[in-house]
Amino acid sequence: MNNTQLELGLALRDEGAKIALANAGDDWHNTAIILVLKYFAAAGWKGALFEDAREYAIKCGISAPPSPNAWGAVALALSKRNLITRTGVMLPSRAVRSHARAQPVWRLTNI
């Protein structure tokens, strides 16, 4: 993969995230961010999978976004703002649709 392909891939990812969040709306986005940050604060320095934070937000009553891609957009937004960071640990996803694919463990950046 050359730099042009990588840059295009990143641009398409960012555009997709922007669309997913726009479709979900500002209220949903802000609520999701608050709940996810609250979950990672409780998780501490060991962190957790983002799917765990998503499940927590759902249990707290957040509505489903129009597209599940909005959850990935929340992770991307928090990462780009340097509010969450990867710990370097990868764990298998428990989500059936992910087929146990390795997922990064995230934590708050300032922990």
C-alpha positions as CSV (number, residue, x, y, z in Angstrom):
1,M,0.0,0.0,0.0
2,N,1.4,3.4,-1.0
3,N,0.9,6.7,0.8
4,T,-1.8,7.8,-1.7
5,Q,-3.9,4.7,-1.0
6,L,-3.4,5.2,2.8
7,E,-4.4,8.8,2.6
8,L,-7.5,8.0,0.5
9,G,-8.5,5.3,2.9
10,L,-8.1,7.6,5.9
11,A,-10.1,10.3,4.1
12,L,-12.9,7.9,3.3
13,R,-13.0,6.7,6.9
14,D,-13.2,10.2,8.2
15,E,-15.9,11.1,5.7
16,G,-17.9,8.0,6.6
17,A,-17.6,8.8,10.3
18,K,-18.7,12.4,9.7
19,I,-21.8,11.1,7.8
20,A,-22.7,8.6,10.5
21,L,-22.5,11.2,13.3
22,A,-24.5,13.7,11.3
23,N,-27.2,11.1,10.8
24,A,-27.2,10.3,14.5
25,G,-27.5,13.9,15.5
26,D,-25.7,16.1,17.9
27,D,-27.8,15.1,20.9
28,W,-27.1,11.4,20.4
29,H,-23.4,12.1,19.7
30,N,-23.0,14.2,22.9
31,T,-24.8,11.6,25.0
32,A,-22.7,8.8,23.6
33,I,-19.5,10.7,24.3
34,I,-20.5,11.4,27.9
35,L,-21.5,7.8,28.6
36,V,-18.4,6.3,26.9
37,L,-16.0,8.6,28.8
38,K,-17.8,7.7,32.1
39,Y,-17.4,4.0,31.3
40,F,-13.6,4.3,30.5
41,A,-13.1,6.4,33.7
42,A,-14.6,3.6,35.7
43,A,-12.5,1.0,33.8
44,G,-9.3,2.6,35.0
45,W,-5.8,2.2,33.6
46,K,-6.3,-1.4,32.3
47,G,-9.1,-0.1,30.0
48,A,-11.7,-2.0,28.1
49,L,-13.0,-2.9,24.7
50,F,-15.0,-0.2,23.1
51,E,-17.8,-2.7,22.7
52,D,-18.0,-2.8,26.5
53,A,-18.5,1.0,26.6
54,R,-21.1,0.7,23.9
55,E,-23.0,-1.9,25.9
56,Y,-22.8,0.3,29.0
57,A,-24.3,3.2,27.0
58,I,-27.1,1.1,25.7
59,K,-27.9,-0.2,29.3
60,C,-28.0,3.5,30.3
61,G,-30.8,4.0,27.8
62,I,-29.1,5.6,24.8
63,S,-31.2,5.1,21.7
64,A,-29.7,3.1,18.8
65,P,-28.2,5.4,16.1
66,P,-29.5,5.2,12.5
67,S,-26.3,3.3,11.7
68,P,-24.0,1.2,13.9
69,N,-21.1,3.0,12.3
70,A,-21.9,5.9,14.5
71,W,-20.3,4.0,17.4
72,G,-17.1,3.7,15.5
73,A,-17.3,7.4,14.7
74,V,-17.5,8.1,18.5
75,A,-14.4,6.0,19.1
76,L,-12.6,7.8,16.2
77,A,-13.7,11.2,17.5
78,L,-12.5,10.5,21.1
79,S,-9.2,9.1,19.8
80,K,-8.6,12.1,17.5
81,R,-9.3,14.4,20.4
82,N,-6.7,12.4,22.4
83,L,-9.3,11.6,25.1
84,I,-8.9,7.8,24.7
85,T,-5.8,5.8,23.7
86,R,-5.0,2.2,22.9
87,T,-3.3,0.3,25.6
88,G,-1.4,-2.0,23.2
89,V,-3.5,-5.0,24.3
90,M,-5.8,-6.8,21.8
91,L,-8.6,-9.0,23.0
92,P,-11.2,-11.0,21.0
93,S,-14.5,-9.4,20.5
94,R,-17.5,-11.1,22.1
95,A,-19.9,-9.7,19.5
96,V,-21.0,-12.7,17.4
97,R,-20.9,-10.6,14.2
98,S,-17.2,-9.9,14.8
99,H,-16.2,-13.6,14.8
100,A,-13.9,-13.1,17.7
101,R,-11.8,-10.7,15.7
102,A,-9.1,-9.0,17.8
103,Q,-10.1,-5.6,19.1
104,P,-7.9,-2.9,20.8
105,V,-8.3,-2.2,24.5
106,W,-8.9,1.5,25.1
107,R,-8.4,3.6,28.2
108,L,-8.7,7.3,29.0
109,T,-5.5,9.1,27.9
110,N,-4.9,10.9,31.2
111,I,-4.9,7.8,33.4
